[in-house]
Amino acid sequence: MNREFLNIKFFVLMLLVGVFSIYDVRGQAVDDSIRHRPTVGVVLCGGGAKGFSHIRILKAIDEAGVPVDCIGGTSIGAIIGALYAVGYDPDEMEKIVRAQNWDEIMYDKVPKTLLPVENKMYDRHYLATFPISDGKIKVKPSLVDGVCVNQLMSRLMLPACGVDDFNDLPVQFFCVATDVEHARQYEMTRGNLARSVRASMSIPFLFKPVTIDDRVLIDGGMVNNFPVRNMQERGVDIIIGIDLEDDVIPASQIDNSLGLLEGMMQLASLDESNYARTNCDIYIKPNLHGRTMMSFNDFDSIFYFGEEAAQLFYPKLKSLADSLYAIEPYEIKRPHVKQIEKINVVDIDVQDMEENHKTGIKREFGKKFPMEMSLDYIQDVIVKLHASGYYEDLWYETEETQDGVLLKIHGKECDDKSLAFCIHYDNNYGIGTLVNFNVKNLWKSMNRTTLNLDANIAENPYVRLSLNRRYGRYFRYGADVSVVSLNIKNYNDSKILNSYNIQSNSLNIYSQIVPSLTQQIRIGAVVDYVRMFDNIETTHRTLDIEKDYSFYSYLYLHYFYGNEDAPNFARRGWRISLLGKCLFFEGKNENGTLSNVGSQMVYTFQENIEKSFKIGSKNSLKLGVQSGMKVGEASVPRFYQYLVGGQSRMKYFNNIISFTGLNFVDKIVDYVAFGKMAWQWNFYKIFYTTVNCDFGYMNSDYDLWFDSGSFVMGCGLSFGADTVVGPVIVSLMGSNQNSSLIGFINVGYWF
């Protein structure tokens, strides 16, 4: 069927309308079967963020008074179509679009406030994680799991709770996905609406596929991005089609994997799209001026482009509405749905998981039911469960009961074993590649036991084996065994005085209380077999360094609190670390015999308090204080003193303290106290600049701690960017301790 025939079809329809109108004026009776109004269907093309333009066009359809009997679509067309079918007005849809953090949703960026406290402490990120199943290392099917998209779809489609047949919605609805196994489209007209829409928009390689009816489904745009034929097969008389595909995708837009994927999807469904374009009665194609499927933060301009197309076609839509009304008067009755904010939950039903996991998940929501829950709370709990690393593909639905709502949680357990890696480089530690082997549930119980092995292949290598077991909701205990090698240099005005290698072999046994996602209190005992070796053999040593290994034992108490909203560019929140140690044993290894050298008890205390403030939309200010001191007459071994200087956020030992304008490690002292300030400006997208200033006192003599000669002040200017491999930072710094400027480069996340 070509475009000319469609124009003739539309003209004949208008002519019949005119004839019916004349008959009405003359008062002649017309048979009801002849006067039955033709049905109208709207088809929404897929196109990622470009689909926001659908909303303004749907608004024009409503304002023109066109009755929509059925709506269908693919991908973003399925989402917008489902919202319309449920009863959301276009204005409400716009509010929904504006309210989302699209970067978090599209890339599963879990808010830092919902991360486990250990993640907040170490800010570790992996470049790639490979699940291990049946003894084989596998590649994940997608870049992100899609848990944030899952929550958004579950929330928005909640007003359709209990609707199994999409024909029972206020407006009949269907959507299209791709059946990967059979390499064909799969039209969905019943089932869970949120899950069906989620399947239709599962962009391959970006989002995890969805399994429905034993079919593995991905984005319908791979086979049918513009399902006009499906609408025809439903017997709809008049089809309004909204097309988002570009005639040609410029080479400049195919400069990344997602741009290439968009081109491949358009090519894959080209035949079906061409058929759709020539079989619409009203064909609308907004000019989107080069916007791509990932332009989610450019919604204002996309709304505007949709408005332009709506105004252009409004006379035709109005003419259609008047003609249909002349055939048979009608009244559009569509509910005006708003987002649901709270539900009364009578119980939690966890689907498709082992009993111990069901109990653990249910416990995260609370202990007393019925309970009124906000959807924000439900979403936070699910995202928190996902962030724990134990669960994937989590989503929820509700079932109405006599007393309230049964909340059903769907998902599955992650593979117990995984292999991950990340890379890092900075001036202080050099280049390193971290390989991580993790077993999440070693003994398959509700009190999960985690085994974690880190191997850092680097200029400064380390190996760390950790075993951690939960006991109840808040209590944990475990042990760490580590072997660390670190080279440090002692400076005087940027000239190397000494070069040392610290070799530490330690066993750390601890117990801890984790009362919330923001706090951790840990008490432990450490046995350390350590030495500090002088790399530069000189006849006149400035320090008394022992070449042989020594045994040290100490007890410690550590409190951590962190609720910053980002690891690198925090705009608000606190970060507090308080650490106390009691060194109570020192022994020398002499020809294989351990002898007690009779060291006295010595205590060290260390604190770091930082507060971030948001200043407008692009700036933040961080203020902080940091200090460390020893208490007791006995001397502190050199490698347990405070190693001050450098800019790296990697801390092989907890007595390493960063200080702007000093080399790594410029100072080795017993007493340090300083204030710090950092102002950050996010001047363009992922790029930012930072001004740092640290100032305070440090010395190894308590009586001279706050002497004017102990005052150190350093300032620095940094330029950075948040990239796929982590922060890339270039800094230039100076201080009153160095006559020349110091450079610093960081590439990647810290570990």
C-alpha positions in Angstrom: 0.0 0.0 0.0 1.7 3.3 -1.1 1.4 6.8 0.3 -0.9 8.0 -2.6 -3.4 5.3 -1.9 -3.4 6.3 1.8 -4.1 9.9 0.8 -7.1 8.7 -1.3 -8.3 6.6 1.6 -8.2 9.6 3.9 -9.9 11.8 1.3 -12.7 9.2 0.9 -13.2 9.1 4.6 -13.5 12.9 4.8 -16.0 12.8 1.9 -18.1 10.2 3.7 -18.1 12.4 6.7 -19.4 15.2 4.7 -22.2 13.1 3.2 -23.2 11.9 6.7 -23.3 15.5 7.9 -25.6 16.5 5.0 -27.9 13.6 5.9 -28.0 14.7 9.5 -28.9 18.3 8.5 -31.8 17.1 6.4 -33.0 15.0 9.3 -32.8 11.7 7.5 -32.3 8.5 9.5 -29.0 6.7 9.2 -28.5 3.1 10.2 -26.3 2.7 13.3 -24.1 0.1 11.7 -23.3 2.6 8.9 -22.7 5.4 11.3 -20.2 3.4 13.5 -17.1 5.5 14.2 -13.8 4.2 12.6 -11.2 3.1 15.2 -8.0 5.0 15.7 -4.6 3.5 16.6 -1.3 5.3 17.5 2.0 3.7 16.8 5.1 5.0 18.6 8.5 4.3 17.1 11.5 3.4 19.2 14.5 5.7 19.5 15.7 6.1 23.1 15.7 9.6 24.4 14.3 10.9 21.1 11.0 9.3 22.2 10.4 12.2 24.6 9.1 14.0 21.5 6.2 11.5 21.5 4.7 13.2 24.5 4.1 16.6 22.9 2.6 14.9 19.8 0.3 12.9 22.0 -0.7 16.1 23.8 -1.7 17.6 20.4 -3.7 14.4 19.6 -5.6 14.9 22.9 -6.2 18.6 22.4 -7.5 18.0 18.9 -10.0 15.6 20.4 -8.9 12.5 18.4 -10.1 9.3 20.2 -7.3 6.8 20.6 -8.7 3.3 20.8 -5.3 1.5 20.7 -1.7 2.5 21.2 1.4 0.4 20.7 5.1 0.8 20.3 8.7 -0.4 20.6 11.3 0.5 23.2 10.8 4.1 24.3 7.6 4.0 22.2 6.5 1.1 24.4 7.2 3.1 27.6 5.4 6.3 26.5 2.6 4.2 25.0 2.1 2.2 28.2 2.0 5.4 30.3 -0.7 6.8 27.9 -2.7 3.6 28.0 -2.6 3.5 31.8 -4.0 7.0 32.0 -1.1 9.4 32.4 -1.7 12.8 30.8 1.1 14.1 28.6 1.7 16.9 31.1 2.2 14.3 33.8 4.6 12.4 31.6 6.7 15.5 31.1 6.9 15.9 34.9 8.1 12.3 35.2 10.8 12.9 32.6 12.1 16.0 34.2 12.1 14.4 37.7 14.5 11.6 36.8 18.3 11.4 37.1 18.9 9.8 33.7 22.6 9.2 34.2 21.8 7.1 37.3 18.9 5.2 35.5 20.6 4.4 32.3 23.9 3.4 33.8 22.7 1.8 37.1 24.6 4.4 39.1 23.7 3.5 42.6 23.5 6.5 44.9 26.5 6.4 47.2 24.2 6.8 50.1 22.8 3.3 49.3 26.2 1.6 49.0 27.4 -0.8 51.7 29.6 1.1 54.2 32.7 -0.8 53.0 32.3 0.7 49.5 32.1 4.2 51.0 35.3 3.6 52.9 37.4 2.4 49.9 35.6 3.8 46.9 36.6 0.8 44.9 35.3 0.3 41.3 36.1 -2.5 38.9 36.4 -2.0 35.1 35.0 -5.4 34.4 33.5 -8.3 36.4 33.2 -11.8 35.1 30.9 -14.3 36.8 32.2 -17.8 37.4 29.6 -20.5 37.0 30.2 -24.3 36.7 33.9 -23.7 36.9 33.9 -21.4 33.8 34.6 -17.7 33.6 31.7 -16.0 31.7 31.2 -12.6 30.2 28.2 -10.6 31.5 25.4 -10.2 28.9 25.2 -6.5 29.5 27.0 -3.5 30.7 24.5 -2.8 33.4 21.9 -5.0 35.2 19.1 -2.5 34.7 17.9 -2.4 38.3 17.3 1.3 38.2 15.2 0.9 35.0 13.3 -2.0 36.7 12.4 0.2 39.6 11.2 3.1 37.4 9.0 0.8 35.3 7.6 -1.0 38.4 6.7 2.4 39.9 5.2 4.0 36.9 3.1 1.0 35.9 1.7 0.5 39.5 -1.7 2.1 38.6 -2.2 -0.9 36.3 -1.7 -3.3 39.2 -3.9 -6.4 38.6 -4.4 -5.9 34.9 -3.2 -9.0 33.1 -4.8 -8.3 29.7 -3.6 -5.1 28.1 -6.9 -4.8 26.2 -8.4 -4.1 29.6 -6.4 -0.9 30.1 -8.2 2.4 29.6 -6.6 2.4 26.1 -5.8 -0.9 24.5 -2.0 -1.5 24.3 0.7 -3.7 22.9 4.4 -3.6 22.7 7.1 -5.4 20.7 10.3 -7.1 21.9 12.9 -9.3 20.1 12.9 -13.0 20.8 16.7 -13.7 20.7 16.4 -17.5 20.5 14.0 -17.5 17.5 15.3 -14.3 16.0 11.9 -12.7 15.5 9.6 -10.2 17.1 7.5 -11.1 20.1 4.3 -9.0 20.6 3.2 -8.7 24.1 -0.5 -8.1 24.9 -0.8 -9.5 28.4 1.2 -10.3 31.5 2.9 -7.8 33.8 2.9 -4.4 32.1 6.1 -3.1 33.7 8.0 -6.3 32.8 6.7 -6.3 29.2 7.8 -2.7 28.7 11.2 -3.4 30.3 11.7 -6.2 27.8 10.7 -4.0 24.9 13.4 -1.4 25.8 16.2 -3.8 26.7 18.9 -2.2 24.5 21.3 -5.1 23.7 24.7 -5.1 25.5 23.5 -2.1 27.6 20.7 -3.7 29.6 20.3 -7.2 30.8 17.8 -9.2 28.7 14.4 -10.1 30.2 12.9 -13.6 30.3 9.1 -13.8 29.8 7.2 -16.9 28.9 10.6 -18.8 28.7 11.7 -16.4 26.0 14.9 -14.3 26.3 13.8 -10.8 25.1 15.8 -7.7 24.1 14.9 -4.4 22.5 12.2 -4.8 19.9 14.1 -2.3 17.7 16.3 -5.1 16.6 13.5 -6.5 14.4 10.5 -4.1 14.4 11.2 -0.5 15.6 8.0 0.9 14.1 5.2 -1.7 14.6 2.5 -0.3 12.2 1.9 -3.7 10.7 1.0 -5.0 14.2 -1.5 -2.3 14.5 -3.0 -3.1 11.1 -3.3 -6.8 12.1 -5.5 -5.7 15.1 -8.0 -4.3 12.6 -7.7 -0.6 13.4 -9.2 1.6 10.7 -7.0 4.7 11.0 -3.3 4.6 12.0 -1.3 7.6 13.3 2.4 6.8 13.2 5.2 8.8 14.9 8.6 8.0 13.4 11.9 8.8 15.2 14.4 7.2 12.9 16.9 9.2 11.0 17.1 8.9 7.2 20.8 8.8 7.5 22.9 8.6 10.7 25.9 10.9 10.2 29.4 9.3 10.6 30.1 11.8 13.3 27.4 10.2 15.5 28.9 6.7 15.0 31.9 7.5 17.1 31.2 5.2 20.0 29.6 1.8 20.6 26.2 3.1 21.4 26.2 5.2 18.2 27.2 2.2 16.2 24.4 0.1 18.0 21.8 2.7 17.1 22.8 2.5 13.4 22.8 -1.3 13.6 19.3 -1.4 15.1 18.0 1.0 12.5 19.5 -1.1 9.7 18.1 -4.4 11.3 14.5 -3.2 11.2 14.8 -1.2 8.0 12.3 -3.3 5.9 9.7 -3.2 8.6 10.2 0.6 9.1 9.9 1.3 5.4 6.6 -0.7 5.4 5.4 1.3 8.4 6.1 4.7 6.8 4.0 3.9 3.7 1.1 2.4 5.7 0.2 5.2 8.1 -2.9 7.3 7.5 -1.2 10.2 9.3 2.6 10.0 9.3 4.4 12.3 11.7 8.2 12.6 11.8 9.6 15.3 14.1 12.9 16.9 13.1 15.2 16.1 16.1 18.2 18.0 14.8 20.8 15.3 15.4 19.7 14.2 18.9 20.6 10.6 19.6 19.0 7.7 21.5 21.3 8.6 24.5 20.4 12.3 24.7 18.4 11.8 27.8 19.5 15.0 29.5 18.5 17.0 26.5 14.8 16.5 27.1 13.9 20.2 26.9 15.0 20.6 23.3 13.4 17.2 22.4 10.1 18.3 23.9 10.4 21.5 21.8 11.0 19.5 18.6 8.0 17.4 19.3 6.0 20.5 19.8 7.1 21.8 16.4 5.8 18.6 14.7 2.6 18.7 16.8 1.8 22.2 15.6 2.5 21.3 12.0 0.1 18.4 12.1 -2.5 19.8 14.4 -4.9 21.0 11.6 -4.9 17.5 10.2 -5.5 15.9 13.6 -8.3 18.4 14.3 -9.9 17.7 10.9 -9.8 13.9 11.7 -11.4 14.5 15.1 -14.2 16.6 13.6 -14.8 14.1 10.9 -15.0 11.2 13.3 -17.3 13.1 15.6 -19.6 13.8 12.6 -19.9 10.1 11.9 -20.7 9.2 15.5 -20.6 11.6 18.4 -18.3 10.4 21.2 -16.8 11.4 24.5 -13.2 10.6 25.4 -13.2 9.0 28.8 -9.6 8.4 30.0 -8.6 8.5 33.6 -6.2 11.2 34.7 -3.6 9.0 36.5 -1.0 10.4 38.9 2.0 8.6 40.3 1.3 6.5 43.4 3.5 7.7 46.3 2.6 5.3 49.1 1.0 1.8 49.5 -0.1 -0.1 52.6 1.9 -3.4 52.5 0.3 -6.3 54.4 3.2 -8.7 53.7 6.3 -9.3 51.5 6.4 -12.3 49.1 9.9 -13.0 47.7 9.7 -15.0 44.5 12.0 -17.7 43.0 14.8 -17.6 45.7 16.0 -20.0 48.4 14.3 -19.7 51.8 17.4 -18.1 53.5 17.5 -15.3 51.0 13.7 -14.8 51.2 14.1 -14.3 54.9 17.0 -11.9 54.5 15.3 -9.8 51.9 12.0 -9.6 53.8 14.0 -8.5 56.9 15.4 -5.5 55.0 11.9 -4.1 54.5 11.0 -4.2 58.2 9.6 -6.6 60.8 6.0 -5.4 61.3 3.2 -5.7 58.8 0.9 -4.2 57.8 3.1 -1.2 57.1 2.7 2.0 55.1 5.6 2.2 52.7 6.5 5.0 50.3 7.6 3.9 46.9 10.8 5.9 47.5 11.5 3.6 50.5 10.8 0.4 48.5 13.0 1.6 45.7 15.9 2.4 48.1 15.7 -1.0 49.8 15.8 -2.8 46.4 18.7 -0.7 45.1 20.5 -1.4 48.4 20.0 -5.1 48.0 21.3 -4.9 44.5 24.3 -2.9 45.7 25.2 -5.6 48.2 26.3 -7.7 45.2 24.1 -10.7 46.2 21.1 -10.1 43.9 20.4 -9.1 40.3 17.5 -8.3 38.1 15.4 -7.1 41.1 11.9 -5.7 40.4 8.5 -5.6 42.2 4.8 -5.8 41.6 1.8 -5.6 43.9 -1.3 -7.7 44.4 -4.4 -6.2 45.9 -5.8 -7.9 49.0 -8.7 -7.2 51.3 -6.5 -5.4 53.9 -3.9 -3.8 51.6 -1.2 -4.7 49.1 1.0 -7.8 48.9 4.4 -6.7 47.7 6.0 -9.2 45.5 9.8 -9.0 45.0 11.3 -10.7 42.0 14.9 -11.3 41.2 17.6 -13.9 41.4 20.8 -14.5 43.3 24.1 -13.5 41.6 26.6 -16.1 40.8 28.5 -16.9 44.0 31.9 -16.5 42.4 33.3 -13.7 40.3 36.6 -12.4 38.9 37.1 -8.7 38.5 39.9 -6.3 37.6 40.8 -2.6 37.5 43.8 -0.5 36.8 45.3 2.5 38.4 48.2 4.9 38.0 49.4 7.8 40.0 52.8 9.5 40.9 52.8 8.1 44.4 52.2 4.4 43.8 53.0 3.9 40.2 51.0 1.7 37.9 49.1 -1.3 39.1 46.5 -3.8 38.0 44.2 -5.3 40.7 42.8 -8.8 40.2 40.0 -9.7 42.5 38.5 -13.1 43.2 35.3 -13.1 45.2 33.0 -15.8 46.7 29.9 -14.1 48.0 28.3 -17.0 50.0 30.9 -19.5 51.0 28.7 -21.7 53.1 25.2 -21.0 51.7 23.6 -19.6 54.8 21.5 -16.5 55.7 24.6 -15.3 57.7 26.5 -14.9 54.5 30.3 -15.5 54.5 32.4 -13.7 52.0 35.8 -14.7 50.8 37.8 -12.0 49.0 41.3 -12.3 47.4 43.1 -9.2 46.0 46.3 -9.5 44.0 47.8 -6.1 43.0 50.3 -6.7 40.2 52.2 -3.4 40.5 55.4 -1.5 41.2 54.2 -1.6 44.8 52.5 -5.0 45.0 50.3 -6.5 47.6 48.2 -9.7 48.2 45.2 -9.6 50.6 42.9 -12.5 51.6 39.8 -11.6 53.6 37.1 -13.7 55.2 34.0 -11.9 56.6 30.9 -13.4 58.1 27.6 -11.8 59.1 25.9 -12.7 62.3 22.4 -11.3 62.4 21.6 -7.9 60.8 24.3 -5.7 62.3 27.2 -7.8 63.6 30.1 -9.1 61.6 33.4 -10.7 62.2 36.3 -11.8 60.2 40.0 -11.9 59.4 42.4 -10.4 56.9 45.8 -11.7 55.9 48.0 -9.4 53.8 51.5 -9.2 52.3 52.4 -5.6 51.3 55.5 -4.1 49.7 55.7 -0.3 49.5 58.6 2.0 48.4 58.7 5.5 49.9 61.1 8.3 49.7 62.0 10.9 52.3 62.5 14.4 50.9 64.0 17.8 51.8 62.9 20.6 49.4 62.1 18.0 46.7 65.5 16.4 47.1 65.5 12.7 48.0 67.2 12.2 51.4 66.3 8.5 51.8 64.5 5.7 50.0 62.8 3.0 52.0 61.0 -0.2 51.4 58.3 -1.3 53.9 57.5 -5.0 53.9 54.5 -5.9 56.0 53.0 -9.3 56.6 50.0 -9.1 58.9 47.1 -10.9 60.3 44.1 -8.8 61.3 41.3 -10.4 63.4 38.3 -8.2 64.0 34.6 -7.9 64.9 32.4 -5.0 63.8 29.0 -3.5 64.2 27.4 -2.0 61.1 24.3 -0.2 62.5 23.5 1.4 59.1 24.8 2.0 55.6 26.7 5.0 56.8 28.5 3.7 59.9 30.9 1.0 61.0 32.5 0.4 64.3 35.4 -2.1 64.2 37.6 -3.5 67.0 40.5 -5.8 66.2 43.9 -7.2 66.9 46.8 -7.2 64.5 50.0 -9.2 64.4 52.5 -7.7 62.0 55.8 -9.2 60.8 57.4 -6.1 59.3 60.6 -4.4 58.4 61.6 -1.0 56.9 64.7 -1.5 54.7 67.0 1.3 53.5 67.3 1.2 49.8 70.2 3.6 49.7 73.2 2.3 51.6 75.0 5.3 53.1 77.7 5.6 55.7 76.0 8.4 57.4 72.4 7.4 58.1 70.0 10.0 59.2 67.6 7.4 60.6 68.1 4.3 62.7 66.5 1.7 60.4 66.6 -2.0 61.3 67.2 -4.4 58.4 65.7 -7.4 60.1 62.0 -8.3 60.4 60.3 -7.5 63.7 57.0 -8.7 65.2 54.6 -6.1 66.4 51.1 -6.6 68.0 48.5 -3.9 68.5 44.8 -3.5 69.3 42.7 -1.0 67.5 39.3 0.7 67.5 38.0 2.3 64.3 34.9 4.3 63.7 33.8 5.4 60.3 30.8 7.5 59.1 30.2 8.5 55.5 27.2 9.9 53.7 28.8 11.8 50.9 26.9 11.7 47.7 29.8 10.9 45.3 33.3 9.4 45.6 35.2 12.1 43.7 33.0 15.2 43.3 31.0 15.2 46.6 28.4 18.0 46.7 27.1 17.3 50.2 27.7 15.0 53.1 30.2 14.0 55.8 33.2 11.7 55.9 34.5 10.9 59.4 37.3 8.4 60.4 38.5 8.0 64.0 41.2 5.4 64.7 43.0 4.5 68.0 45.8 2.0 68.4 47.5 0.4 71.3 50.9 -1.1 70.5 51.7 -3.6 73.2 54.3 -6.0 72.0 57.6 -5.8 70.0 59.7 -8.8 69.2 62.9 -9.4 67.2 63.5 -12.4 65.0 67.1 -13.5 65.8 68.1 -16.6 63.9 64.6 -17.9 64.0 64.0 -17.1 67.7 61.5 -14.5 68.7 62.7 -12.4 71.6 60.7 -9.8 73.5 62.5 -6.4 73.5 60.3 -5.2 76.3 58.7 -2.2 74.5 56.3 0.0 76.6 52.8 0.5 75.6 52.3 3.4 73.2 49.0 4.7 71.9 48.3 6.6 68.7 45.2 8.4 67.7 44.2 9.6 64.3 41.1 11.5 63.1 39.9 12.8 59.7 36.7 14.8 59.5 35.4 16.3 56.2 32.2 18.1 55.3 31.0 18.9 51.7 28.7 21.7 50.9 26.8 22.3 47.7 27.1 25.8 46.2 24.7 26.2 43.3 24.4 23.5 40.6 28.1 23.5 39.6 30.2 24.1 42.7 30.9 22.4 46.0 33.1 23.3 49.0 34.8 20.7 51.2 36.2 21.7 54.6 38.1 19.3 56.9 40.5 18.8 59.8 42.9 15.9 60.2 45.3 15.1 63.0 47.4 12.3 64.4 49.4 12.0 67.6 51.1 9.4 69.9 50.6 9.1 73.7 53.2 7.5 75.8 57.0 7.7 76.5 58.0 4.8 74.2 59.0 5.6 70.7 56.8 4.6 67.7 58.5 2.3 65.1 59.3 4.3 62.0 56.8 2.5 59.8 54.0 3.2 62.3 54.7 6.9 62.4 52.6 9.3 60.2 53.8 9.3 56.6 52.7 12.7 55.4 52.5 13.9 51.8 51.3 13.1 48.3 47.8 13.4 46.8 46.9 9.8 46.2 43.6 8.5 47.8 45.1 5.0 47.8 46.2 4.1 51.4 48.3 0.9 51.7 48.6 1.7 55.4 46.2 3.7 57.5 49.0 5.9 58.8 49.6 7.5 55.4 48.2 11.0 55.3 47.8 13.1 52.1 48.9 16.7 52.2 48.7 19.2 49.3 52.1 20.5 48.1 54.2 17.8 49.7 55.9 14.9 48.0 55.0 11.3 48.9 56.3 10.9 51.6 57.8 14.3 52.5 57.4 14.0 56.3 57.6 11.1 58.8 56.4 12.5 62.1 54.7 11.6 65.4 52.4 14.6 65.6 50.4 16.3 62.9 47.3 18.5 62.8 46.0 20.6 59.9 43.0 22.0 58.3 42.1 21.5 54.6 39.8 23.2 52.1 38.8 22.2 48.6 36.6 24.1 46.1 35.4 22.2 43.1 33.8 23.6 39.9 32.1 21.3 37.5 32.6 23.6 34.5 31.5 21.4 31.7 29.8 18.0 31.7 32.4 15.4 33.1 35.1 18.1 33.5 35.9 19.9 36.7 38.6 21.9 38.4 39.7 21.8 42.0 41.5 24.3 44.2 43.1 22.7 47.3 44.6 24.3 50.4 46.1 22.5 53.4 47.7 24.2 56.4 48.8 23.1 59.8 51.7 21.8 62.0 53.7 18.6 62.1 56.8 17.5 64.0 58.2 14.5 65.9 58.8 16.5 69.0 55.7 17.2 71.1 57.2 20.4 72.6 57.8 21.8 69.1 54.6 20.5 67.5 53.0 24.0 67.2 56.3 25.9 66.8 56.4 28.3 63.9 59.1 26.1 62.3 56.6 23.2 62.2 54.1 25.2 60.2 53.4 23.7 56.7 51.1 25.2 54.1 50.4 23.9 50.6 48.1 24.9 47.8 47.3 23.2 44.5 45.2 23.5 41.3 43.8 20.3 39.7 41.9 19.6 36.5 40.0 16.4 36.2 37.5 14.4 34.3 35.2 11.4 35.2 35.9 8.8 32.6 34.9 5.2 32.1 38.2 4.1 33.7 37.7 6.4 36.6 38.9 9.9 37.6 41.7 11.4 35.5 43.3 14.2 37.5 46.3 16.4 36.7 47.5 18.7 39.6 50.2 21.3 40.1 51.0 22.1 43.8 53.4 24.1 45.9 54.2 24.6 49.6 56.4 26.5 51.9 58.6 23.4 52.3 59.5 23.2 48.6 61.1 25.8 46.4 59.7 24.3 43.2 56.2 23.1 42.1 55.2 19.5 42.4 53.1 17.7 39.7 50.6 14.9 40.3 48.8 12.6 37.9 46.0 10.1 38.7 44.3 7.8 36.3 41.6 5.4 37.5 39.8 4.5 40.7 41.6 3.7 43.9 42.3 0.3 45.4 
